[in-house]
């Protein structure tokens, strides 16, 4: 079989579904290549859908990796999902297949490297691989690592069995795929009512806002005054095991992942007018912000976020404690 007007090798032959092809030598290899190609196509197309629908949420995931300069976060969040879609469609149809296989492997290596880099730095953020805005399990579970290694093995399998001649075509197919994806991404974004600015403000003040755009962050100095006067409540949004290892003295534990189960127990003695400070750990941690928005929607309008609260509190030598919260095992 020929692909793009030239001999394609085993990967191109995998597109041949004629009865005679099933009896050729190596037909099992061709069937495996076809299955791997179609599976990878589904993965990349599926991975792109929610990101394209929610570019602002995916931009948060990109920012949370703390790898790109702030000026490139929004542009990457706009273009990358469309590139994933283009690669998925190329794998599905066989059009520009060598370029797609080469680019898929490059992206998989990049994703895996970014994952390992952040894991080594101790950052626990959503990978944004197949969703946007915190969808999926915690990076620290190791599930992402095993999954991404599996994806990379599929990509390497496709890469190994493409013909040498195909890489000459890939040399022009890769830049064309990138340019076309960028052009479509920018055009679609320009037409959206909720268009994402090409350069975003990723400062803490800009990120920690209410649904109406009101700033809801609180400085360490203000939080310390509330603590000293016992005038407010501190609520830890981290998982329970993190709270048990150490927390702000007197803070309540309301893990964001269990907010529906524990909300009433944790807040039943609080008045709606009570000043509340939510916190978690890390500049990019969204748990305290999500919890603050939830509490404000529940009626606690005087809720604010201490960004990177646990680390700042420790570094300032302010009172801390450990152990489970009262009334919890």
Rosetta blueprint (number, residue, H / E / L):
1 X L
2 X E
3 X E
4 X L
5 X L
6 X E
7 X E
8 X L
9 X H
10 X H
11 X H
12 X H
13 X H
14 X L
15 X L
16 X L
17 X L
18 X L
19 X H
20 X H
21 X H
22 X H
23 X H
24 X L
25 X L
26 X L
27 X H
28 X H
29 X H
30 X H
31 X H
32 X H
33 X H
34 X H
35 X H
36 X H
37 X H
38 X H
39 X H
40 X H
41 X H
42 X H
43 X H
44 X H
45 X H
46 X H
47 X H
48 X H
49 X H
50 X H
51 X H
52 X H
53 X H
54 X L
55 X H
56 X H
57 X H
58 X H
59 X H
60 X H
61 X H
62 X H
63 X H
64 X H
65 X L
66 X L
67 X L
68 X L
69 X L
70 X H
71 X H
72 X H
73 X H
74 X H
75 X H
76 X H
77 X H
78 X H
79 X H
80 X H
81 X H
82 X H
83 X H
84 X H
85 X H
86 X H
87 X H
88 X H
89 X H
90 X H
91 X H
92 X H
93 X H
94 X L
95 X L
96 X L
97 X H
98 X H
99 X H
100 X H
101 X H
102 X H
103 X H
104 X H
105 X H
106 X H
107 X H
108 X H
109 X H
110 X H
111 X H
112 X H
113 X H
114 X H
115 X H
116 X H
117 X H
118 X H
119 X H
120 X H
121 X H
122 X L
123 X L
124 X L
125 X L
126 X L
127 X L
128 X L
129 X L
130 X L
131 X L
132 X L
133 X L
134 X L
135 X L
136 X L
137 X L
138 X L
139 X H
140 X H
141 X H
142 X L
143 X H
144 X H
145 X H
146 X H
147 X H
148 X H
149 X H
150 X H
151 X H
152 X H
153 X H
154 X H
155 X H
156 X H
157 X H
158 X H
159 X H
160 X H
161 X L
162 X L
163 X L
164 X L
165 X L
166 X H
167 X H
168 X H
169 X H
170 X H
171 X H
172 X H
173 X H
174 X H
175 X H
176 X H
177 X H
178 X H
179 X H
180 X H
181 X H
182 X H
183 X H
184 X H
185 X H
186 X H
187 X H
188 X H
189 X H
190 X H
191 X H
192 X L
193 X L
194 X L
195 X L
196 X L
197 X L
198 X L
199 X L
200 X L
201 X L
202 X L
203 X L
204 X H
205 X H
206 X H
207 X H
208 X L
209 X E
210 X L
211 X L
212 X L
213 X L
214 X L
215 X E
216 X L
217 X E
218 X L
219 X L
220 X H
221 X H
222 X H
223 X H
224 X H
225 X H
226 X H
227 X H
228 X H
229 X H
230 X L
231 X L
232 X E
233 X E
234 X E
235 X E
236 X E
237 X L
238 X L
239 X L
240 X H
241 X H
242 X H
243 X H
244 X H
245 X H
246 X L
247 X E
248 X E
249 X L
250 X L
251 X L
252 X E
253 X E
254 X L
255 X L
256 X H
257 X H
258 X H
259 X H
260 X H
261 X H
262 X H
263 X H
264 X H
265 X H
266 X H
267 X H
268 X L
269 X L
270 X L
271 X L
272 X L
273 X L
274 X L
275 X E
276 X E
277 X E
278 X E
279 X E
280 X L
281 X L
282 X L
283 X L
284 X L
285 X L
286 X L
287 X H
288 X H
289 X H
290 X H
291 X H
292 X H
293 X H
294 X H
295 X H
296 X H
297 X H
298 X L
299 X L
300 X L
301 X L
302 X L
303 X E
304 X E
305 X E
306 X E
307 X L
308 X L
309 X H
310 X H
311 X H
312 X H
313 X H
314 X H
315 X H
316 X L
317 X L
318 X L
319 X L
320 X E
321 X E
322 X L
323 X L
324 X L
325 X L
326 X L
327 X L
328 X L
329 X L
